């Protein structure tokens, strides 16, 4: 699945929705694409910092626990956790809790999409 992150207006959101509905009504395939739109480019910039982009790439390359990912990137675990929370809220990663033998529960972080396209219009 492809994820598109863009800036856009509410009207564009409804236009995409109408297009998807039209395709469904006509029995045509709906593209396997998810769009995350931010009305304000500054909101988009807060989600996609250089550190978060590097984190997303590391997760996409090799999913793992928050602790493992932080160690690989040589970053503080609490900072990585905050960034993962932001990426999960934006829909770029998923966090799944699994049993950890002898250690309770383990949170495994995975990329929600293998391909992410960024589009920003600064108007």
N, C-alpha and C positions, 0 to 999 in steps of 0.2 A: 504494500500500500504506500502511496505517496501522500505526504502531508505538505500542504502549502501554508506558509505563514505570511500574512500580508497586512498592509494597512488598508482600510476601506471604510466606506460609509454604510450606514444601516440599509440604505436603498440597495446597495450591491448585494448585501446578505439576502434580502428578499428576492432579488433578481435571480441569484443562484438557486434559491429554493424553488422558484417557479420553473426554472429550467430543469431541475431534477424531477419535479412533479410531471412536467411535460414528457420527459423521457419515459417515466414510469407509465404514464397514461398510454403512450404509444407502444409500450411493450419493448422498448429499446433498452439495451444494457446501460446501467448507471456506472460511470467511472469509479474505480476503487480509489478515491481521493478524498482526503479530509482537508477542510480549509479552516484555519484558525485566523480570525481577523481582529485587528486592533484598530479602533477608530483614531487613536492618538499615537503617532510614531514614537513618542517618548515612552509609552507603555511597552511597545515592542522592543525598544532599546533596553529597557530594564530587564526583560526576560532573556534577551539574547546578548549577553555580555561575552567577552572573549573567554572568560573562565567557564561559563556555562556551555559555550559551543565546544570547547575542548573536552568538557565533562561528557556532553552528549556523544561526541565521537568515540571517547573511550568506552562508554557504555555500549554503543552500537557495535564496536569492535569485539568487546568481551564483557558480556553481562556478569554481574556478580553482586556481592553484598556491598553495602555502603562502606563498611570497614575495608574490604578488599580494594574497592575502587579508590578510596582515599589514599591508601597505601601506594597503589600503582602510580597515582598522580602526585604523590608526595605533598598532599594537602591535608589540612586539619579536618578531621572527621565531621565535626559539627558544621563547618563551612560547606563541606560537600553535601551533608544532609539538607541544609537550607537550600542549596542550589537544586538538589534533586527534588525537593518539595515544589519549588517553582516550576521546574521542567515537567513534573507530573501534573501540576495544576494546569499547565498550558497544553497538556496532552501529548507531550513529546516522549515521555518515558512512562512505564508502568512499574509499580512496586507491588510485588507479590510476597505475601508472608507464607513461609513454609516451615515445617518442623525441622529442627536442627538436632541431630542425634546427640543426646546428652547435654544440650545447651539451650533447651527451650525452643524459641522461634527464631527464624532467620528471614530477613527481608532481602529478596532478590530483585535487582533493578535491571530492566530490559528496555531497549529502545522500542517505542510504539510504532515507528516507521523506519524503514531502511533508507528512504530517500526523503529529504526535507528541502523544499524550495522556498527561498525567502524573496518576497517582493515588497518593496516599500516605495510609496509615492509621497514625496514631501511637497505639500502644497501650501 
